């Protein structure tokens, strides 16, 4: 019985690591939504990090948040863009940004 449990250990550890990673990602998303909630309706500046089709990963400096947002067609990594915080959902960890 002990040898079987030992053989299952790598798979259990991998599953545990994946769960921890998902929980960490979800927690960060909820905290980022929470810190942006007071800014709903305002314009913020963000730096384009990586283009993803019509959207991009952006880094907001204050408060420090990484998010996905629509960007102008000519945007490239390193560009500063102005975005409006449209809405947030803390429980879901969702943030909606718009040009």
Order of alpha helices (4+ residues) and beta strands (2+ residues): alpha-beta-beta-beta-beta-beta
